Amino acid sequence: MGVASLVLGILATVIGLFSAGALGWLGAIMGIIGIILGAVGRKNAQGKGVATAGLVLSIIGFVLSIILYIACAACLAGIAGSL
């Protein structure tokens, strides 16, 4: 569970940073799933460190994806309103 959370957290962060907000919904979904898997994975003492890293990256990826998706939607609404 911890490794899956880490992978989803990395993907959510990369999507949040490099998709310019267009795929923010996908990064947010990956971030939510990564948060859930990270929280479940932290209960296992063997992979607690990897699960914690996945949890942190998933939270960062979720927040970045949501913020940039909202910013992208606001920019598109501003452009559409000015036409």
N, C-alpha and C positions, 0 to 999 in steps of 0.2 A: 504494500500500500504506500509506503514511503517513497519508493522509487517512482511509482506512477504519479504521485503528488508532485515530486520534483520535476518530472518531465512535463506535466501539464502546467506547472508554474513557469518553467522556462519558456514554453510555447506561448503562454498567455502574455508574458512580459515582452517577448519578441514581437508578437502581433500588436501589442499595445504601443510599442515604440516605433515600429517600422511600417505599419499599415496606414498611417496618417488618419486614423479614426474610422476608415471605411469598413474595416472588419472588426470593429470594437465589440460588436455583439458576440462574435465567435470567441474572442479573447475573454470576454466576461463569463461566458458559459464554461470555458476551460478553467478559468480562475475559480469559479464556484465549485466545480467538481474537484479541483485540486485542493481547495480548502477543506472539503468534506473528507477526502482521502487522507490528507495530512493530519486532520484531527483524529481520525480513526487509527492511523498508523502510529501516532504518538503513544497510544496505549500499549504497544508492543515495546518492551525494553530493548530488544535486539537492534531495531532500526530507528531508534528515537531521533538520532541526529539527522538522518536523511529526511525523515518525516517533518522535522522542525524546519529544515531548509526548504522543503517543498511547500510547507504551510506559509512561510514568509514570502517566498517567491510568488505563490498563488495569490496572496493578498495584494502584493505590489502589482502583479499583472492585472488583477481584477480592477483595482483602482485606476491604473493607467488606462486601461481599455475603456472604462466607463467615462472618465474625464475627457479623453480624446474623441470618443464617439459623440459625446454631447457637444464638444467644440466643433466637430465636423458638421453636425446637424445644424448648429447655430449659424455657421458660415454659409451653408447651403440655403438656409432660410433667409439670411440677409441678402444673398445674391438674388434669390427668387423675388424677394420683396422690392428690390431696387429696379427690377425690369419693368 
